[in-house]
């Protein structure tokens, strides 16, 4: 099984969390830490605190959207961070 999509959670230097998904996680993390991502560029450095891997893009996208919802944020705080 090839798990190529990643949903990740970052903790920013100001204590905020950022949730995203990517097909190339190492490259995406480098972009975050180089200040290339709008949301995190003024909250550096960021730390990777959770990664979930998916085989299908739609499943990764749906999980990311869920984590950004009210119940998803509660789930994230209880189980992932």
N, CA, C and O of each residue as an XYZ file, in Angstrom:
324
protein
N       0.853     -1.175      0.000
C       0.000      0.000      0.000
C       0.900      1.240      0.000
O       1.852      1.320      0.775
N       0.600      2.177     -0.850
C       1.396      3.388     -0.982
C       0.643      4.571     -0.369
O      -0.310      5.079     -0.959
N       1.078      5.004      0.818
C       0.418      6.114      1.517
C       1.150      7.394      1.152
O       2.201      7.701      1.716
N       0.593      8.135      0.211
C       1.334      9.268     -0.324
C       0.795     10.628      0.099
O       1.454     11.641     -0.138
N      -0.363     10.682      0.709
C      -0.919     11.961      1.145
C      -0.806     12.078      2.656
O      -1.115     11.134      3.384
N      -0.370     13.221      3.120
C      -0.158     13.449      4.546
C      -1.042     14.573      5.040
O      -1.125     15.628      4.410
N      -1.699     14.355      6.157
C      -2.382     15.420      6.887
C      -1.523     15.653      8.114
O      -1.239     14.726      8.872
N      -1.110     16.902      8.304
C      -0.160     17.193      9.364
C      -0.650     18.328     10.253
O      -1.447     19.171      9.843
N      -0.149     18.322     11.482
C      -0.449     19.379     12.441
C       0.876     19.966     12.904
O       1.775     19.250     13.344
N       0.973     21.278     12.796
C       2.155     22.001     13.245
C       1.800     22.832     14.467
O       0.684     23.335     14.587
N       2.754     22.969     15.362
C       2.601     23.912     16.466
C       3.512     25.092     16.168
O       4.715     24.925     15.967
N       2.931     26.278     16.142
C       3.668     27.496     15.838
C       4.317     28.043     17.106
O       3.959     27.649     18.216
N       5.264     28.945     16.934
C       6.004     29.498     18.070
C       5.104     30.270     19.033
O       5.439     30.415     20.209
N       3.963     30.768     18.543
C       3.041     31.510     19.413
C       1.989     30.609     20.068
O       1.076     31.102     20.731
N       2.117     29.275     19.883
C       1.194     28.336     20.506
C       0.007     27.945     19.644
O      -0.735     27.031     20.005
N      -0.194     28.619     18.505
C      -1.284     28.256     17.604
C      -0.939     26.967     16.865
O       0.224     26.575     16.773
N      -1.971     26.322     16.346
C      -1.790     25.115     15.564
C      -2.187     25.380     14.127
O      -3.091     26.169     13.853
N      -1.504     24.714     13.213
C      -1.800     24.804     11.793
C      -2.010     23.386     11.290
O      -1.200     22.500     11.565
N      -3.089     23.169     10.557
C      -3.396     21.862      9.977
C      -3.382     21.993      8.466
O      -3.972     22.919      7.910
N      -2.711     21.070      7.806
C      -2.649     21.096      6.350
C      -2.501     19.694      5.800
O      -2.387     18.721      6.546
N      -2.505     19.608      4.459
C      -2.234     18.312      3.844
C      -1.325     18.520      2.647
O      -1.324     19.578      2.018
N      -0.557     17.490      2.349
C       0.443     17.610      1.303
C       0.754     16.248      0.710
O       0.587     15.217      1.362
N       1.200     16.259     -0.512
C       1.676     15.036     -1.151
C       3.176     14.862     -0.909
O       3.697     13.750     -1.003
N       3.864     15.951     -0.601
C       5.298     15.916     -0.354
C       5.570     16.621      0.975
O       5.877     17.813      1.001
N       5.456     15.889      2.058
C       5.559     16.479      3.391
C       6.915     17.127      3.674
O       6.936     18.240      4.198
N       8.042     16.497      3.358
C       9.323     17.160      3.646
C       9.461     18.518      2.953
O       9.965     19.473      3.543
N       9.017     18.595      1.717
C       9.078     19.859      0.981
C       8.142     20.900      1.599
O       8.496     22.075      1.708
N       6.975     20.472      1.994
C       6.005     21.387      2.595
C       6.511     21.918      3.939
O       6.343     23.102      4.231
N       7.122     21.070      4.752
C       7.673     21.517      6.033
C       8.801     22.515      5.819
O       8.923     23.488      6.564
N       9.622     22.278      4.808
C      10.694     23.211      4.481
C      10.109     24.566      4.079
O      10.622     25.609      4.484
N       9.044     24.552      3.291
C       8.386     25.800      2.890
C       7.843     26.544      4.103
O       7.960     27.767      4.180
N       7.252     25.823      5.047
C       6.759     26.462      6.279
C       7.907     27.121      7.019
O       7.808     28.288      7.399
N       8.992     26.397      7.231
C      10.097     26.919      8.023
C      10.920     27.978      7.298
O      11.688     28.700      7.933
N      10.772     28.083      5.977
C      11.431     29.148      5.213
C      10.565     30.391      5.095
O      10.956     31.357      4.439
N       9.389     30.383      5.723
C       8.510     31.545      5.693
C       7.749     31.714      4.388
O       7.320     32.823      4.070
N       7.571     30.644      3.627
C       6.892     30.711      2.338
C       5.382     30.496      2.436
O       4.670     30.684      1.450
N       4.889     30.110      3.599
C       3.465     29.847      3.793
C       2.877     31.003      4.593
O       3.346     31.309      5.689
N       1.853     31.640      4.043
C       1.304     32.872      4.604
C       0.948     32.753      6.088
O       1.352     33.598      6.886
N       0.198     31.717      6.465
C      -0.294     31.617      7.842
C       0.835     31.476      8.856
O       0.754     32.028      9.953
N       1.878     30.747      8.502
C       2.928     30.447      9.475
C       4.158     31.337      9.367
O       5.042     31.250     10.220
N       4.247     32.182      8.358
C       5.500     32.916      8.144
C       5.874     33.853      9.287
O       7.059     34.113      9.494
N       4.901     34.368     10.032
C       5.220     35.242     11.162
C       5.113     34.511     12.505
O       5.086     35.137     13.565
N       5.053     33.167     12.442
C       4.923     32.346     13.656
C       6.020     31.287     13.722
O       5.809     30.210     14.280
N       7.170     31.582     13.166
C       8.274     30.630     13.101
C       9.065     30.614     14.394
O       9.104     31.622     15.100
N       9.687     29.511     14.718
C       9.688     28.239     13.994
C       8.432     27.431     14.289
O       7.740     27.663     15.280
N       8.156     26.486     13.413
C       7.024     25.587     13.611
C       7.555     24.192     13.904
O       8.642     23.826     13.456
N       6.783     23.413     14.661
C       7.163     22.042     15.015
C       6.093     21.081     14.531
O       4.902     21.319     14.731
N       6.504     20.018     13.909
C       5.581     18.972     13.477
C       5.198     18.144     14.693
O       6.060     17.586     15.372
N       3.873     18.065     14.971
C       3.455     17.305     16.149
C       2.594     16.088     15.818
O       2.419     15.210     16.662
N       2.053     16.026     14.598
C       1.265     14.852     14.215
C       1.216     14.737     12.696
O       1.157     15.740     11.984
N       1.242     13.490     12.211
C       1.069     13.203     10.782
C       0.172     11.984     10.648
O       0.355     10.989     11.350
N      -0.797     12.064      9.746
C      -1.620     10.912      9.354
C      -1.413     10.719      7.859
O      -1.388     11.692      7.105
N      -1.264      9.476      7.426
C      -1.016      9.180      6.016
C      -2.233      8.527      5.383
O      -2.945      7.746      6.015
N      -2.454      8.869      4.108
C      -3.602      8.361      3.366
C      -3.171      7.936      1.972
O      -2.222      8.477      1.403
N      -3.882      6.966      1.439
C      -3.616      6.500      0.090
C      -4.363      7.352     -0.938
O      -3.892      7.525     -2.062
N      -5.507      7.873     -0.560
C      -6.332      8.632     -1.508
C      -6.382     10.101     -1.115
O      -6.526     10.449      0.057
N      -6.260     10.944     -2.120
C      -6.255     12.394     -1.917
C      -7.535     12.867     -1.253
O      -7.488     13.696     -0.344
N      -8.665     12.361     -1.684
C      -9.947     12.810     -1.137
C     -10.067     12.500      0.349
O     -10.600     13.310      1.108
N      -9.580     11.342      0.771
C      -9.619     10.998      2.198
C      -8.750     11.952      3.013
O      -9.146     12.381      4.097
N      -7.571     12.284      2.498
C      -6.691     13.231      3.191
C      -7.352     14.605      3.263
O      -7.335     15.250      4.312
N      -7.925     15.048      2.166
C      -8.594     16.348      2.130
C      -9.759     16.379      3.114
O      -9.926     17.348      3.855
N     -10.562     15.322      3.122
C     -11.713     15.268      4.025
C     -11.279     15.279      5.490
O     -11.914     15.932      6.318
N     -10.199     14.559      5.818
C      -9.716     14.539      7.200
C      -9.182     15.908      7.609
O      -9.414     16.361      8.729
N      -8.466     16.563      6.694
C      -7.977     17.918      6.988
C      -9.148     18.864      7.255
O      -9.122     19.630      8.219
N     -10.162     18.814      6.413
C     -11.333     19.684      6.592
C     -12.027     19.375      7.917
O     -12.474     20.286      8.614
N     -12.116     18.098      8.262
C     -12.725     17.709      9.537
C     -11.951     18.306     10.708
O     -12.550     18.860     11.629
N     -10.624     18.197     10.677
C      -9.810     18.725     11.772
C      -9.947     20.233     11.922
O      -9.679     20.778     12.993
N     -10.361     20.909     10.860
C     -10.547     22.364     10.911
C     -11.962     22.749     11.353
O     -12.252     23.932     11.533
N     -12.842     21.760     11.530
C     -14.205     22.029     11.998
C     -14.213     22.070     13.521
O     -13.218     21.717     14.154
N     -15.306     22.490     14.105
C     -15.416     22.563     15.556
C     -15.224     21.220     16.243
O     -14.440     21.110     17.184
N     -15.932     20.203     15.781
C     -15.781     18.885     16.399
C     -14.422     18.284     16.078
O     -13.869     17.541     16.890
N     -13.878     18.591     14.917
C     -12.556     18.109     14.546
C     -11.464     18.718     15.411
O     -10.510     18.034     15.783
N     -11.598     20.007     15.736
C     -10.631     20.650     16.637
C     -10.682     20.009     18.016
O      -9.643     19.806     18.644
N     -11.876     19.690     18.489
C     -12.017     19.023     19.788
C     -11.370     17.632     19.740
O     -10.662     17.243     20.669
N     -11.612     16.891     18.664
C     -10.988     15.577     18.483
C      -9.466     15.704     18.463
O      -8.763     14.921     19.102
N      -8.966     16.688     17.730
C      -7.537     16.910     17.620
C      -6.914     17.189     18.991
O      -5.868     16.632     19.324
N      -7.548     18.039     19.773
C      -7.014     18.392     21.089
C      -7.048     17.208     22.043
O      -6.164     17.058     22.886
N      -8.073     16.365     21.910
C      -8.220     15.219     22.802
C      -7.310     14.051     22.433
O      -6.808     13.349     23.311
N      -7.094     13.840     21.118
C      -6.440     12.610     20.689
C      -5.128     12.772     19.933
O      -4.341     11.827     19.884
N      -4.866     13.921     19.349
C      -3.714     14.030     18.463
C      -2.593     14.939     18.975
O      -1.438     14.781     18.579
N      -2.927     15.882     19.848
C      -1.874     16.811     20.303
C      -1.710     16.749     21.820
O      -0.874     17.458     22.380
